[in-house]
Amino acid sequence: MKNIISILSLVAGLSLSAQVGINTDSPKAKLDVNGDVNLRNKVVVQNVVDNTLSQGNNDQILVSQGEGYPPIWKLLRIPEYEPNKFYLIFNNSFSDKTGVKFTSSEQSSITAKNTAFIKGADISSLPGFKKIAGLSQPISVFSTDSKTYFQFETVVQANLPVNGTPDISIDYACGIFVDNKLVNLRQRNLKASSAASTFITHNQIGMVANLSKGQHDVSVACSRLGSYRTTSDVVLAIGINADTNINSFITQSSLKVDVYEIPQVFNPIIN
């Protein structure tokens, strides 16, 4: 009975007075408690839009919206990061069915290939390289301590004649670029075989460390470097078919980008 009278007195005090203090003679709010508060049931927040009451969901917390605004429930997200360890922060993959083609007249004019193909070379210094359009994409880096990995896969085909002689072949190269700077390159040779319009699968994995924070543009570009005992009508196709014995689904290109970082700046832990 005593508890009921106390609760009724508190409610009456709240309705009659602008401010009520518990264990304080100078309350600074409508209800000011100077001491511990033990809540044994639920806390609800009124929605100012439709006046509904919300108890929040599991793992949510009350977050202030500033003076004059009611608090709202927010989901708490605490990333389990350990110091000085790399974590996958950015991940994306891209595909392209357009590819690039090279006629015999589009062969690269680069002569000293061993010295031209160096890390950091600008694509403008590598004549004959064509970008695969759908693989030119932006990526984001949030830390100065990062490792960015690239995995590029495509199909390379030429309308070479039916000839098992390995002397009939084409040299080509594909490079991965970040902000038009070369970070990875692979050279290969496509040889004529016992089947017409031979093709091969091209796989390429690269890595670059410590890109600057911010957005970067990643691209893949390829070039026809040299031809041996081929006729002028032989076309080299990368990421697209040179003949109808394979289709664009088989020849399409893909690029996967993973950015691992030692986190320095965290996204907000509430949303």
VOBA-1610 file (N, C-alpha, C; in pm, whole numbers, padded with zeros to 5 digits, always signed):
BEGIN
Met+00083-00120+00000Met+00000+00000+00000Met+00086+00124+00000Lys+00197+00116+00074Lys+00288+00231+00081Lys+00347+00262-00055Asn+00382+00154-00132Asn+00439+00172-00267Asn+00339+00237-00361Ile+00213+00197-00348Ile+00110+00254-00435Ile+00093+00402-00407Ile+00095+00437-00277Ile+00081+00579-00241Ile+00198+00660-00293Ser+00321+00602-00288Ser+00440+00674-00337Ser+00431+00699-00486Ile+00386+00597-00561Ile+00375+00612-00706Ile+00269+00716-00740Leu+00155+00713-00667Leu+00050+00811-00693Leu+00098+00951-00660Ser+00178+00964-00555Ser+00232+01095-00518Ser+00325+01147-00626Leu+00410+01057-00684Leu+00503+01097-00789Leu+00428+01143-00913Val+00326+01066-00952Val+00247+01103-01070Val+00177+01235-01049Ala+00124+01252-00928Ala+00055+01378-00898Ala+00152+01494-00900Gly+00272+01470-00848Gly+00373+01576-00849Gly+00413+01616-00989Leu+00425+01518-01079Leu+00462+01546-01217Leu+00354+01627-01288Ser+00229+01599-01253Ser+00120+01669-01322Ser+00099+01809-01267Leu+00137+01832-01138Leu+00113+01963-01076Leu+00232+02057-01086Ser+00352+01998-01101Ser+00473+02080-01100Ser+00543+02069-01234Ala+00614+02174-01274Ala+00688+02172-01399Ala+00807+02078-01389Gln+00867+02066-01270Gln+00985+01983-01252Gln+00976+01910-01118Val+01017+01784-01118Val+01020+01703-00996Val+01161+01647-00980Gly+01218+01662-00862Gly+01350+01608-00835Gly+01346+01498-00733Ile+01423+01393-00757Ile+01440+01284-00661Ile+01582+01291-00609Asn+01596+01312-00482Asn+01726+01328-00417Asn+01795+01456-00461Thr+01718+01554-00504Thr+01773+01686-00538Thr+01665+01791-00517Asp+01705+01907-00462Asp+01611+02016-00439Asp+01603+02113-00557Ser+01689+02095-00656Ser+01689+02185-00772Ser+01687+02104-00901Pro+01575+02042-00936Pro+01567+01961-01059Pro+01590+02045-01184Lys+01657+01985-01280Lys+01690+02053-01406Lys+01610+01997-01523Ala+01513+01913-01495Ala+01425+01858-01599Ala+01292+01827-01533Lys+01194+01786-01613Lys+01063+01752-01556Lys+01076+01640-01454Leu+01168+01547-01477Leu+01201+01444-01378Leu+01353+01437-01370Asp+01409+01474-01254Asp+01554+01478-01233Asp+01587+01383-01119Val+01657+01273-01152Val+01693+01173-01052Val+01841+01185-01021Asn+01872+01214-00896Asn+02011+01223-00852Asn+02047+01092-00782Gly+02093+00997-00860Gly+02125+00865-00804Gly+02104+00758-00908Asp+02113+00633-00864Asp+02100+00520-00955Asp+01954+00501-00996Val+01935+00454-01118Val+01801+00422-01168Val+01801+00276-01211Asn+01708+00200-01161Asn+01698+00059-01195Asn+01567+00037-01270Leu+01577+00003-01400Leu+01458-00021-01482Leu+01436-00171-01492Arg+01319-00218-01450Arg+01293-00361-01446Arg+01202-00408-01560Asn+01158-00314-01641Asn+01070-00356-01750Asn+01117-00290-01878Lys+01036-00217-01945Lys+01068-00166-02078Lys+01083-00014-02078Val+01160+00033-02178Val+01171+00176-02206Val+01112+00200-02343Val+01020+00295-02352Val+00955+00323-02480Val+00982+00468-02519Val+00983+00492-02651Val+01003+00626-02706Val+00885+00658-02796Gln+00832+00778-02781Gln+00717+00818-02861Gln+00763+00874-02995Asn+00701+00826-03102Asn+00726+00877-03235Asn+00648+01006-03255Val+00717+01116-03281Val+00651+01246-03290Val+00565+01258-03415Val+00585+01170-03513Val+00507+01177-03637Val+00367+01122-03618Asp+00358+00997-03566Asp+00227+00934-03552Asp+00192+00902-03406Asn+00275+00949-03311Asn+00251+00931-03168Asn+00250+00786-03123Thr+00304+00697-03204Thr+00314+00557-03161Thr+00432+00542-03066Leu+00427+00435-02986Leu+00533+00407-02889Leu+00620+00293-02941Ser+00751+00312-02933Ser+00845+00212-02983Ser+00937+00167-02870Gln+00947+00033-02853Gln+01037-00023-02752Gln+01176-00053-02809Gly+01192-00033-02941Gly+01319-00067-03004Gly+01333-00216-03024Asn+01438-00257-03093Asn+01465-00398-03120Asn+01589-00443-03043Asn+01614-00572-03046Asn+01731-00627-02980Asn+01859-00564-03035Asp+01953-00527-02947Asp+02082-00467-02981Asp+02072-00321-03025Gln+01957-00257-03007Gln+01945-00116-03038Gln+01968-00032-02912Ile+02013+00092-02933Ile+02036+00183-02823Ile+01964+00315-02850Leu+01937+00391-02742Leu+01876+00523-02757Leu+01985+00625-02790Val+01962+00704-02894Val+02060+00802-02938Val+01994+00939-02939Ser+02063+01036-02883Ser+02011+01173-02880Ser+02015+01235-03019Gln+01912+01312-03052Gln+01909+01387-03178Gln+01936+01536-03155Gly+01975+01571-03032Gly+02003+01711-03003Gly+01891+01775-02923Glu+01919+01894-02876Glu+01825+01966-02791Glu+01694+01995-02866Gly+01586+01966-02798Gly+01454+01993-02856Gly+01399+01879-02940Tyr+01477+01769-02956Tyr+01431+01656-03037Tyr+01429+01529-02950Pro+01333+01441-02971Pro+01327+01319-02891Pro+01437+01221-02932Pro+01480+01135-02840Pro+01580+01033-02878Pro+01518+00929-02971Ile+01602+00859-03044Ile+01554+00753-03135Ile+01637+00629-03114Trp+01579+00516-03152Trp+01651+00389-03145Trp+01746+00376-03264Lys+01868+00331-03237Lys+01966+00308-03343Lys+02032+00171-03322Leu+02074+00111-03433Leu+02144-00017-03426Leu+02292+00007-03403Leu+02348-00058-03305Leu+02489-00042-03271Leu+02572-00142-03350Arg+02670-00091-03424Arg+02761-00176-03502Arg+02903-00151-03452Ile+02962-00248-03387Ile+03099-00236-03337Ile+03189-00330-03417Pro+03275-00277-03504Pro+03363-00365-03581Pro+03468-00430-03492Glu+03488-00558-03510Glu+03584-00632-03429Glu+03722-00628-03496Tyr+03784-00511-03493Tyr+03913-00493-03554Tyr+04024-00510-03450Glu+04130-00576-03490Glu+04249-00586-03407Glu+04357-00495-03464Pro+04438-00433-03377Pro+04541-00339-03425Pro+04641-00406-03519Asn+04681-00330-03624Asn+04788-00369-03715Asn+04759-00497-03794Lys+04632-00526-03814Lys+04594-00639-03898Lys+04514-00589-04017Phe+04532-00656-04132Phe+04462-00618-04253Phe+04323-00681-04256Tyr+04226-00601-04303Tyr+04089-00648-04318Tyr+04037-00610-04456Leu+03951-00697-04509Leu+03890-00668-04639Leu+03789-00556-04622Ile+03821-00439-04677Ile+03737-00320-04662Ile+03656-00294-04789Phe+03718-00312-04906Phe+03648-00288-05033Phe+03657-00414-05118Asn+03545-00451-05178Asn+03542-00568-05265Asn+03438-00547-05374Asn+03478-00570-05499Asn+03383-00558-05608Asn+03435-00637-05727Ser+03346-00668-05819Ser+03384-00738-05941Ser+03308-00680-06059Phe+03371-00685-06176Phe+03314-00623-06295Phe+03328-00720-06413Ser+03243-00702-06513Ser+03249-00787-06632Ser+03231-00704-06758Asp+03272-00761-06869Asp+03263-00690-06998Asp+03252-00793-07109Lys+03161-00768-07203Lys+03145-00855-07319Lys+03185-00785-07449Thr+03231-00661-07440Thr+03268-00586-07561Thr+03408-00620-07608Gly+03502-00625-07512Gly+03639-00662-07545Gly+03708-00564-07637Val+03822-00606-07691Val+03898-00525-07787Val+03951-00615-07898Lys+03965-00557-08017Lys+04019-00629-08133Lys+04136-00552-08193Phe+04229-00627-08253Phe+04347-00567-08315Phe+04369-00630-08453Thr+04374-00545-08554Thr+04413-00591-08687Thr+04565-00593-08694Ser+04617-00643-08802Ser+04763-00648-08818Ser+04824-00508-08822Ser+04747-00409-08868Ser+04799-00272-08873Ser+04795-00203-08737Glu+04730-00263-08638Glu+04720-00204-08505Glu+04822-00264-08408Gln+04923-00322-08461Gln+05028-00378-08377Gln+05106-00267-08308Ser+05141-00286-08181Ser+05209-00183-08104Ser+05344-00147-08165Ser+05376-00019-08155Ser+05505+00030-08205Ser+05615+00023-08101Ile+05583-00030-07983Ile+05685-00042-07878Ile+05792-00141-07923Thr+05915-00097-07919Thr+06026-00184-07961Thr+06101-00241-07840Ala+06142-00154-07749Ala+06216-00199-07630Ala+06117-00236-07521Lys+06051-00350-07538Lys+05944-00387-07446Lys+05995-00412-07305Asn+06115-00465-07293Asn+06167-00497-07161Asn+06191-00372-07076Thr+06215-00259-07141Thr+06236-00135-07066Thr+06110-00049-07060Ala+06020-00068-07154Ala+05897+00012-07155Ala+05800-00036-07049Phe+05796-00166-07024Phe+05701-00222-06929Phe+05759-00219-06788Ile+05743-00107-06723Ile+05790-00091-06586Ile+05674-00044-06499Lys+05683-00074-06371Lys+05578-00033-06278Lys+05568+00119-06276Gly+05446+00169-06287Gly+05424+00313-06284Gly+05424+00379-06419Ala+05452+00304-06526Ala+05450+00362-06660Ala+05309+00411-06693Asp+05300+00532-06746Asp+05170+00586-06783Asp+05122+00520-06911Ile+04991+00498-06921Ile+04937+00431-07038Ile+04963+00510-07166Ser+04980+00642-07152Ser+05010+00725-07270Ser+05147+00695-07327Ser+05235+00634-07248Ser+05369+00599-07296Ser+05374+00459-07355Leu+05259+00393-07362Leu+05251+00256-07414Leu+05159+00254-07535Pro+05207+00296-07651Pro+05121+00301-07771Pro+05069+00164-07809Gly+04946+00162-07855Gly+04886+00037-07900Gly+04800-00031-07797Phe+04799+00018-07673Phe+04716-00043-07569Phe+04573+00010-07577Lys+04477-00081-07572Lys+04335-00046-07573Lys+04271-00092-07442Lys+04190-00003-07383Lys+04120-00038-07260Lys+03997-00123-07290Ile+03971-00220-07201Ile+03847-00296-07205Ile+03744-00215-07128Ala+03647-00159-07198Ala+03561-00053-07145Ala+03493-00089-07014Gly+03429-00204-07007Gly+03352-00240-06889Gly+03434-00266-06765Leu+03565-00278-06780Leu+03653-00305-06665Leu+03717-00177-06611Ser+03684-00063-06669Ser+03732+00065-06617Ser+03632+00114-06513Gln+03672+00105-06386Gln+03578+00129-06277Gln+03647+00201-06161Pro+03572+00275-06079Pro+03630+00338-05960Pro+03636+00242-05843Ile+03737+00258-05759Ile+03746+00185-05633Ile+03777+00286-05522Ser+03756+00247-05397Ser+03778+00336-05284Ser+03880+00277-05188Val+03968+00365-05137Val+04068+00327-05038Val+04054+00422-04920Phe+04052+00367-04797Phe+04026+00448-04678Phe+04146+00458-04584Ser+04252+00384-04612Ser+04367+00382-04522Ser+04496+00395-04601Thr+04598+00453-04540Thr+04728+00464-04606Thr+04803+00331-04603Asp+04762+00238-04517Asp+04821+00104-04511Asp+04724+00007-04578Ser+04750-00025-04703Ser+04656-00109-04778Ser+04730-00198-04876Lys+04662-00304-04917Lys+04707-00393-05024Lys+04587-00418-05114Thr+04602-00383-05240Thr+04492-00398-05335Thr+04526-00511-05432Tyr+04441-00611-05439Tyr+04462-00728-05523Tyr+04366-00725-05642Phe+04419-00767-05757Phe+04340-00770-05880Phe+04344-00911-05937Gln+04230-00957-05986Gln+04224-01085-06057Gln+04148-01062-06188Phe+04222-01074-06298Phe+04166-01048-06431Phe+04164-01178-06510Glu+04050-01204-06576Glu+04038-01324-06658Glu+03964-01290-06786Thr+04013-01346-06895Thr+03949-01323-07025Thr+03985-01438-07119Val+03934-01431-07242Val+03968-01528-07346Val+04030-01453-07463Val+04138-01509-07515Val+04211-01448-07628Val+04198-01541-07748Gln+04158-01484-07861Gln+04138-01565-07981Gln+04189-01490-08103Ala+04235-01565-08201Ala+04272-01509-08332Ala+04225-01604-08440Asn+04185-01546-08554Asn+04138-01630-08665Asn+04257-01688-08742Leu+04340-01762-08668Leu+04457-01826-08726Leu+04415-01948-08807Pro+04492-01985-08906Pro+04455-02100-08990Pro+04478-02232-08916Val+04421-02338-08970Val+04445-02471-08916Val+04589-02508-08948Asn+04672-02508-08850Asn+04814-02535-08873Asn+04877-02567-08739Gly+04935-02681-08728Gly+04999-02718-08603Gly+05137-02660-08586Thr+05186-02589-08685Thr+05321-02534-08676Thr+05326-02419-08577Pro+05412-02426-08476Pro+05416-02321-08375Pro+05475-02189-08425Asp+05529-02188-08547Asp+05587-02063-08598Asp+05480-01958-08627Ile+05354-02000-08647Ile+05245-01905-08670Ile+05188-01866-08534Ser+05210-01741-08493Ser+05166-01701-08360Ser+05160-01549-08347Ile+05104-01503-08236Ile+05092-01360-08207Ile+05131-01336-08062Asp+05217-01239-08039Asp+05248-01193-07903Asp+05148-01086-07862Tyr+05105-01091-07736Tyr+05017-00986-07685Tyr+05051-00960-07538Ala+04997-00852-07486Ala+05017-00819-07345Ala+04891-00754-07290Cys+04862-00779-07163Cys+04753-00713-07092Cys+04807-00653-06963Gly+04768-00532-06936Gly+04814-00463-06815Gly+04697-00416-06731Ile+04719-00413-06600Ile+04623-00356-06505Ile+04676-00220-06464Phe+04590-00120-06470Phe+04632+00019-06445Phe+04549+00077-06331Val+04613+00158-06248Val+04544+00237-06146Val+04575+00383-06174Asp+04471+00460-06200Asp+04487+00601-06239Asp+04581+00613-06360Asn+04562+00519-06454Asn+04639+00513-06579Asn+04787+00482-06559Lys+04826+00434-06441Lys+04963+00394-06414Lys+04969+00241-06407Leu+05067+00182-06474Leu+05079+00037-06482Leu+05119-00021-06347Val+05039-00117-06298Val+05072-00184-06172Val+05096-00333-06191Asn+05056-00388-06305Asn+05076-00530-06329Asn+05066-00557-06479Leu+05150-00648-06531Leu+05147-00678-06675Leu+05184-00824-06698Arg+05119-00886-06796Arg+05152-01021-06838Arg+05159-01026-06990Gln+05265-01090-07041Gln+05281-01113-07185Gln+05263-01261-07215Arg+05196-01289-07328Arg+05178-01428-07368Arg+05184-01437-07520Asn+05184-01561-07567Asn+05190-01588-07711Asn+05077-01683-07747Leu+04999-01645-07848Leu+04890-01728-07897Leu+04937-01799-08024Lys+04940-01931-08022Lys+04994-02009-08134Lys+04883-02075-08215Ala+04911-02093-08342Ala+04820-02170-08426Ala+04822-02315-08381Ser+04709-02382-08401Ser+04699-02522-08358Ser+04636-02604-08469Ser+04601-02728-08436Ser+04537-02815-08534Ser+04391-02777-08559Ala+04339-02683-08480Ala+04202-02634-08498Ala+04207-02491-08549Ala+04106-02453-08625Ala+04100-02316-08676Ala+04061-02219-08564Ser+04111-02095-08576Ser+04076-01987-08482Ser+04095-02031-08337Thr+04215-02070-08306Thr+04247-02119-08172Thr+04226-02009-08068Phe+04196-02049-07946Phe+04178-01951-07838Phe+04234-02009-07708Ile+04269-01918-07615Ile+04322-01957-07485Ile+04255-01874-07376Thr+04258-01925-07254Thr+04211-01848-07139Thr+04329-01775-07076His+04310-01648-07055His+04415-01563-06997His+04378-01529-06852Asn+04464-01567-06757Asn+04445-01534-06616Asn+04559-01447-06568Gln+04526-01348-06486Gln+04628-01253-06442Gln+04593-01203-06302Ile+04689-01211-06210Ile+04671-01165-06073Ile+04778-01062-06042Gly+04737-00949-05985Gly+04831-00842-05952Gly+04802-00783-05815Met+04897-00706-05765Met+04882-00643-05634Met+04958-00512-05632Val+04901-00412-05565Val+04969-00285-05544Val+04947-00246-05398Ala+05052-00194-05335Ala+05044-00161-05192Ala+05034-00011-05171Asn+04962+00025-05066Asn+04959+00161-05011Asn+04917+00267-05113Leu+04804+00244-05179Leu+04746+00350-05259Leu+04704+00464-05167Ser+04705+00585-05218Ser+04662+00699-05137Ser+04515+00687-05105Lys+04473+00745-04993Lys+04334+00740-04953Lys+04247+00817-05053Gly+04130+00764-05079Gly+04038+00829-05172Gly+03995+00736-05282Gln+03938+00793-05387Gln+03889+00716-05500Gln+03996+00704-05608His+04006+00585-05667His+04101+00560-05776His+04027+00494-05891Asp+04080+00512-06011Asp+04022+00451-06130Asp+04107+00332-06172Val+04045+00216-06177Val+04113+00092-06219Val+04072+00061-06362Ser+04167+00016-06442Ser+04136-00021-06580Ser+04226-00135-06625Val+04181-00204-06730Val+04259-00311-06793Val+04274-00277-06940Ala+04396-00283-06990Ala+04422-00253-07131Ala+04515-00358-07189Cys+04496-00390-07316Cys+04576-00493-07382Cys+04632-00440-07513Ser+04732-00511-07566Ser+04796-00469-07690Ser+04845-00589-07769Arg+04846-00574-07900Arg+04908-00673-07989Arg+05052-00632-08009Leu+05145-00716-07966Leu+05286-00677-07964Leu+05363-00722-08088Gly+05336-00839-08136Gly+05413-00890-08250Gly+05341-01005-08317Ser+05362-01022-08449Ser+05298-01129-08525Ser+05405-01206-08601Tyr+05389-01339-08612Tyr+05490-01424-08673Tyr+05424-01518-08774Arg+05461-01497-08902Arg+05411-01579-09013Arg+05258-01572-09027Thr+05200-01460-08989Thr+05055-01444-09006Thr+05027-01360-09130Thr+04907-01374-09181Thr+04864-01292-09295Thr+04801-01163-09243Ser+04780-01067-09333Ser+04731-00935-09293Ser+04587-00936-09243Asp+04511-01041-09275Asp+04371-01044-09234Asp+04349-01115-09100Val+04456-01152-09030Val+04443-01219-08900Val+04414-01116-08792Val+04301-01133-08724Val+04258-01040-08618Val+04281-01105-08482Leu+04337-01029-08390Leu+04351-01073-08251Leu+04236-01013-08170Ala+04163-01097-08099Ala+04049-01052-08019Ala+04071-01091-07873Ile+04050-00994-07784Ile+04066-01017-07640Ile+03935-00977-07572Gly+03873-01075-07506Gly+03745-01049-07441Gly+03627-01048-07536Ile+03650-01090-07660Ile+03546-01099-07762Ile+03592-01202-07864Asn+03499-01260-07937Asn+03539-01365-08030Asn+03592-01307-08161Ala+03692-01375-08218Ala+03744-01340-08350Ala+03678-01426-08458Asp+03612-01533-08417Asp+03544-01622-08509Asp+03421-01677-08438Thr+03332-01738-08512Thr+03202-01778-08458Thr+03205-01913-08385Asn+03321-01976-08375Asn+03324-02105-08305Asn+03311-02089-08152Ile+03321-01967-08102Ile+03289-01937-07962Ile+03205-01808-07959Asn+03131-01787-07849Asn+03044-01671-07841Asn+03090-01573-07734Ser+03015-01464-07719Ser+03054-01358-07627Ser+03041-01400-07481Phe+02957-01498-07452Phe+02946-01547-07314Phe+03075-01617-07273Ile+03133-01693-07364Ile+03257-01765-07334Ile+03375-01669-07326Thr+03377-01569-07413Thr+03494-01483-07423Thr+03493-01365-07326Gln+03383-01341-07256Gln+03371-01221-07173Gln+03485-01211-07070Ser+03515-01086-07033Ser+03622-01058-06937Ser+03563-01030-06799Ser+03643-01055-06696Ser+03602-01022-06560Ser+03722-00968-06483Leu+03693-00878-06390Leu+03797-00820-06304Leu+03742-00816-06162Lys+03818-00873-06069Lys+03782-00873-05927Lys+03884-00789-05852Val+03835-00700-05765Val+03922-00610-05690Val+03894-00627-05541Asp+03998-00654-05463Asp+03988-00664-05318Asp+04087-00567-05256Val+04039-00481-05167Val+04126-00386-05097Val+04131-00425-04950Tyr+04249-00468-04904Tyr+04272-00501-04764Tyr+04342-00382-04697Glu+04294-00346-04579Glu+04349-00228-04512Glu+04370-00253-04364Ile+04466-00179-04306Ile+04473-00163-04161Ile+04385-00043-04129Pro+04269-00063-04069Pro+04172+00046-04054Pro+04230+00164-03975Gln+04201+00282-04025Gln+04242+00406-03958Gln+04121+00495-03930Val+04029+00500-04025Val+03907+00579-04009Val+03790+00483-04017Phe+03706+00484-03914Phe+03594+00392-03908Phe+03465+00463-03951Asn+03378+00391-04015Asn+03245+00443-04045Asn+03169+00457-03914Pro+03062+00538-03910Pro+02984+00552-03787Pro+02937+00417-03736Ile+02938+00399-03603Ile+02901+00269-03546Ile+02752+00257-03523Ile+02675+00360-03560Ile+02530+00351-03546Ile+02466+00384-03681Asn+02354+00320-03708Asn+02280+00352-03830Asn+02132+00325-03810
//
